Structure formats: structure tokens, C-alpha cells
Amino acid sequence: MKIQKIFHYAYIIFAVLFVYDAITKWSDNRNGAYMSLVFAALATFMFFFRKRFSKKFEDRNNQ
């Protein structure tokens, strides 16, 4: 369970890294920057999805 929480926050770390990558690529390669922004949005979505799913799973096990 503790490892899952670490991986939840790893998604946020990856999102921040992809946003940084998009900012650095913005002036040189717009297509690459857009792809990095898509990956950042996907990582953010996965953070909230996995967190919500694990909360439901935990609540179901507690009943």
C-alpha cells in the first residue's frame, strides 16, 4: 500500500518534468512541446484516476 502512494506522486513528478520539457522545447520544436504537454496532462489524469481508484478499493476492503 505504501508503494502505491509513492507511485501516485511519481505521476505528479513526471507531469512536472513533462511541463518543464515542453517549456524548454517551445521555441525550437512546437510539435515536441505539444507532445510533452499531452504527456503531462495524461500523467496528471493518471494521478487523480489511480488515487480515486485506490481509495474505492481501500473502502471496499474495509467493509
LOLOBA-218099 format. One record per atom (N, C-alpha, C): x, y, z; residue in three letters. Coordinates in pm, whole numbers, padded with zeros to 5 digits, always signed. Example, Ala and Ser with C-alpha at 12.3 -4.5 7.8 and 13.67 -1.06 7.14 Angstrom:
2
+01319-00569+00780ALA +01230-00450+00780ALA +01320-00330+00780ALA +01285-00225+00708SER +01367-00106+00714SER +01290+00003+00787SER 
END
This chain:
63
+00082-00120+00000MET +00000+00000+00000MET +00087+00126+00000MET +00196+00119+00074LYS +00283+00236+00081LYS +00351+00262-00053LYS +00382+00154-00125ILE +00446+00169-00254ILE +00350+00234-00353ILE +00221+00201-00344GLN +00123+00264-00432GLN +00119+00414-00412GLN +00129+00459-00289LYS +00126+00604-00264LYS +00249+00672-00323LYS +00361+00602-00321ILE +00482+00659-00381ILE +00463+00673-00532ILE +00403+00570-00595PHE +00380+00577-00739PHE +00275+00682-00775PHE +00179+00708-00686HIS +00083+00814-00712HIS +00155+00947-00730HIS +00249+00975-00643TYR +00320+01102-00651TYR +00426+01101-00760TYR +00466+00984-00805ALA +00559+00977-00919ALA +00491+01030-01044ALA +00359+01010-01058TYR +00286+01067-01172TYR +00295+01219-01172TYR +00284+01280-01056ILE +00294+01426-01046ILE +00436+01472-01082ILE +00534+01398-01037ILE +00673+01433-01069ILE +00695+01426-01220ILE +00642+01320-01283PHE +00655+01309-01428PHE +00581+01421-01499PHE +00466+01460-01447ALA +00390+01571-01508ALA +00472+01699-01504ALA +00536+01725-01392VAL +00619+01846-01379VAL +00737+01839-01476VAL +00798+01722-01487LEU +00910+01707-01580LEU +00866+01728-01725LEU +00748+01677-01761PHE +00700+01697-01898PHE +00665+01844-01924PHE +00613+01914-01826VAL +00584+02056-01843VAL +00716+02132-01862VAL +00816+02099-01783TYR +00947+02162-01799TYR +01004+02134-01938TYR +00989+02010-01983ASP +01036+01973-02117ASP +00963+02053-02224ASP +00833+02071-02207ALA +00755+02149-02304ALA +00801+02295-02307ALA +00829+02349-02192ILE +00874+02489-02187ILE +01009+02506-02256ILE +01099+02410-02235THR +01230+02422-02298THR +01225+02398-02448THR +01130+02318-02496LYS +01119+02290-02639LYS +01030+02390-02713LYS +00962+02476-02644TRP +00857+02559-02704TRP +00908+02643-02822TRP +01023+02705-02810SER +01070+02793-02918SER +01133+02716-03034SER +01187+02599-03008ASP +01254+02524-03113ASP +01163+02424-03185ASP +01086+02350-03109ASN +01010+02240-03166ASN +00869+02240-03105ASN +00777+02307-03169ARG +00641+02317-03114ARG +00572+02182-03107ARG +00591+02098-03207ASN +00525+01967-03205ASN +00573+01882-03088ASN +00700+01887-03060GLY +00754+01815-02944GLY +00702+01873-02814GLY +00685+02005-02810ALA +00632+02070-02690ALA +00487+02030-02667ALA +00409+02024-02775TYR +00270+01981-02760TYR +00261+01837-02712TYR +00350+01753-02761MET +00351+01613-02717MET +00387+01604-02568MET +00480+01684-02525SER +00515+01685-02383SER +00398+01733-02298SER +00324+01831-02348LEU +00207+01879-02274LEU +00098+01772-02268LEU +00084+01695-02374VAL -00013+01585-02372VAL +00028+01481-02268VAL +00156+01448-02263PHE +00202+01353-02163PHE +00186+01408-02021PHE +00207+01537-02004ALA +00187+01598-01872ALA +00041+01589-01830ALA -00050+01615-01924ALA -00193+01604-01893ALA -00230+01460-01863ALA -00173+01366-01936LEU -00200+01225-01912LEU -00149+01181-01775LEU -00030+01226-01739ALA +00025+01191-01607ALA -00060+01250-01495ALA -00109+01373-01514THR -00196+01435-01413THR -00327+01358-01402THR -00384+01321-01517PHE -00507+01241-01516PHE -00485+01108-01445PHE -00373+01043-01473MET -00344+00914-01411MET -00328+00928-01260MET -00269+01039-01215PHE -00256+01062-01070PHE -00393+01062-01004PHE -00485+01142-01057PHE -00617+01152-00994PHE -00697+01023-01012PHE -00685+00959-01128PHE -00758+00834-01152PHE -00711+00724-01058PHE -00580+00706-01049ARG -00526+00599-00962ARG -00555+00628-00816ARG -00550+00754-00777LYS -00578+00788-00638LYS -00724+00758-00604LYS -00813+00794-00694ARG -00956+00768-00670ARG -00985+00618-00671ARG -00924+00546-00765PHE -00945+00402-00774PHE -00894+00330-00651PHE -00776+00368-00601SER -00722+00304-00483SER -00805+00336-00359SER -00862+00456-00354LYS -00950+00492-00242LYS -01076+00404-00243LYS -01135+00384-00362LYS -01251+00296-00371LYS -01216+00153-00332LYS -01101+00106-00376PHE -01057-00029-00345PHE -01035-00043-00194PHE -00975+00058-00133GLU -00950+00055+00011GLU -01081+00057+00090GLU -01176+00139+00047ASP -01305+00144+00114ASP -01379+00012+00102ASP -01367-00053-00012ARG -01434-00181-00033ARG -01373-00288+00056ARG -01242-00284+00076ASN -01175-00383+00162ASN -01208-00359+00310ASN -01236-00237+00347ASN -01267-00206+00487ASN -01409-00248+00527ASN -01495-00271+00430GLN -01633-00308+00464GLN -01648-00451+00494GLN 
END
